[in-house]
């Protein structure tokens, strides 16, 4: 068994990264010339962890590599998408559908919102004492990337592939107001959750470097949060529940949100 992890410098890829002597090669969804690189480094690759690019039409970028990988002997794919990406739907859903129709072993992991996003976008908390979102009262089972990486590892090495999709969620439901209250206790200063408009959130995502289409898609997903999209999957037989708790994560990373911190 030989596994290729795409996106090894990303959140879930990095969380599951192995130390030396394992190999790393250049791989870029936007550069098809790099698609052969993993197979030049190791001709025995038979399983692939797919981290999709942040593009609305990601199937157009991923299909050539998936097809190539099959010709190279890959028998199983594990794809990470999101809870709201239904098979056959837009964005990641098209890749999910393509894998399901290929006749190869596959698992699609559909994690909810990452705990790590509070660090990725830490400056708003550190500098402005606030968390912003389109939601008002929505509750989410925030999940740790380590738990997603564990689910991916289990799917990759399992003797028999599940050939289905599964949710990956955390053990508790949190509102953004609740997260703000927890951070207030942990940091010893008032942190608030501010509800902003769909357009304001879209503009913020664009400011962070996302395309217009992708920024709009992410803002749309926050509207669905308020409609209960994440609460609805808690208790689902398709859900893998991680072990890590958000309060513990916030405590462990509190130095990131301290005023004057230069950790980011």
N, C-alpha and C positions, 0 to 999 in steps of 0.2 A: 504494500500500500504506500503510495506516494501522493502527497497532497500539495496543491498549489493554493496559496492564499493571495488573492488579488486585494489591492488596497491595504497592503501591509503597513503603510504609514498612516492609515486612517484610524478611527476610533475603535471599531470592533476588530479590525485586522491587527492593530498594534496590541490590543489587549490579549490576543491569542498568539502573539509572536513568539517564536522559539529562539533560543540562543544559538550560538555557534555549535556545531559546524554547518547549520542549515544555510542554504544559499538565498541570495536576494538578487533580482535582476530588474532592469528598467521595464516598466509596463505602464502604458498610458492609453486609456480608451480612445483618446483623440488622435493617437498615432498608431495606425494599424501595422506599421513596420515593426512595432515592438511586440506584436502578438506571438511571434515565433520564439522570442527570447526564453521564456520558461522551458520550452521543450528542447532548446539547445543546451540549457543548463542541466536538464534531467529528462531523459527520454522515457522514464517509467511513470510519469505523472498519470494517475488514473482517477483522481478526485479533485474538484475545484470548488473553492469558496468564492462566490461572486459578490463583490461590492459594486453596485451600479454607480455610474456617474450621476451627478446632479444635473440631469438634463431631462426635459419633458419627454422627448422621444429617445429614451435610452436604449430601446430595442434596436434601433438603427445602428447604434454604436456597438452594441454587445453581440448581436447575431453573428457577425463574421467571426468573432473569436470563439463563440460557442460551437459553431459549425467546424471551425479548425480544430478545436480541442477534441471533438468526437473523432475526427480523422486521425488524431494522434493517440487515440486509445483511452480517452477519458470516459468513464462509465457512470460517474455520479457528480451532480452539481448541488451545492447548497447555496441558495440565493437569499440575501437579506433585503427585505423591503420594509414596509411599515404596516401598522394595523389597518389603516384605511385603504390600502391598495388591494382592491379585489381582483381576483383572476379575470383577465380579459379587459379590465378597466384601463384607464389612462395611466401613463407614467410607468411605474414598476409592474403594473398589472399585465402589460403586454409581454414582458419578459417571463413572468410567471406562466402565462398561457403558452408561450412558445416552448418552454421546458416541459410542461405537462404533456404537450402533444408530440414530443420527440421520441418518446418510448425509452428514454434513459432513466436511471435512478435519479431522483431529485427530492429535495426538501426546501420549502420556502419558509423562512423565518420572518415573522411579522411583529417586530418589537414595537412597543409603545414609546412614548417620549423618554429620552435618555436623562438620567440624573446629571450626567456630565454637562448637559447644556447650561446648567447654572454656573459652571466654570468657564465654558466656552464664551458665554456672553456675560462674564463677570463684571465688566466695567460699569454696566448700568447699576448693579447693586453696590459696587465699591464707591463709585463717584456720585451717583444720584440717589442712593438709598432706596431704590425701587426695582421691582420686577414689572415688566409690561407684557400684556397679552390682550388678545381680542376677547378672551373669555371673561365671564363674570363669576359664575358659581361652579363651573365644570370641575370634575374631580378625575384625576389620572393616576394609574398605578405605575408611577415612574420606575424605570428599570435601569440597573447598572450594566455598563458595557461588559463587565466581567461575566455577568450572568448570560448575556447574549453570546459571548465568546464560548462559554461552556456549552450552551445549546448547539452552537455551530459545530463544536468539536464532537459532541455526542452524535450529531446527525452525520458527520463525515465518516466516523469510524464504526458506526453501528454495523453489525453483521448483515442486517436486512434493512434496506431503505424504506422509509415510511411512504414515500411518493405522495406527499400531501403538503398542506401548509399548516403552520402552527403559530399561535400568538406567543410572544415572550413578554411577560409583564412582571412588575414588582409585587411584593406581598401586601402593600397597603395603598389605599386611595388617598390622594392629597389634592386639595384645591390650591390655587396660587396664593390665596389669602392665607391658607394654612402654612404654606412654605414661608411666606413673608413673616408670619408670627414666629415660626421656628427660628428663622434667621435673626429676628429681633432679640430673642432670648440668647442665642448663641453668641451674637456679636456685641450685645449690650448697647445697641442703638436702634432707633426705630427704622424698620424696613417696611415699605408698603407695596401693595400690588395695585398697579394702575391699569384700568381698562382703557384701551385705545381703540380707534376705529380700524376697520379692515384696511382702509387705504393707508393709514399711518403705519400699520404693521408691514404692509407691502413695501412702502417706501423705506422702512428700516432694513428689511431684508435686502433690498436693492443696494442700499448704502453699504451693506456688508459684503457686496460683491456678487449677489445672485442675479441671474437674468430676470427680465420682466416676467416671463411666463412662470419660471420656477418660484419667484417671490410671491406671485399671485396664488399659485397652487398651495404654498405653505400657509398663506393667510386663510385661504379657503378651508384648510384642514382645521384651523383653530375655530372656525364657525361650527364645524361638525363636533368639536369637543364640547361646545356649549349645548349641543343637541344630545349629548350623552354617549357619543361613539365609544369612548374608552371604558366607561362604567359598564357598558353592555357586554364587554368581553370577559369581565371578572366572573369567575366560576364556570367559564366555558370549558367543555371537555377537551377543546383544542388548545388550551392555554398551558404553557410552561411557566411556572411561577418561580422567579428568582429568590435567592436567599437574602440579598443585601437590602437594607432598609435606608430610606432617604435621610432620616434624621442622623443616622450614623455617618452617612456620606457628607452631610453638611458639617457635622462636627469635625470630621477628619480634614476637611478642606477649608476651614474657616479663615486661615491666613490669607487666602486669595481675596477675600472681601474686606479685609481690614483697610481702613483709610491709609493711603500712602503706599500700599503694597506694590511692589514692582515684580510680582511673580508672573504677570502676564505681559 
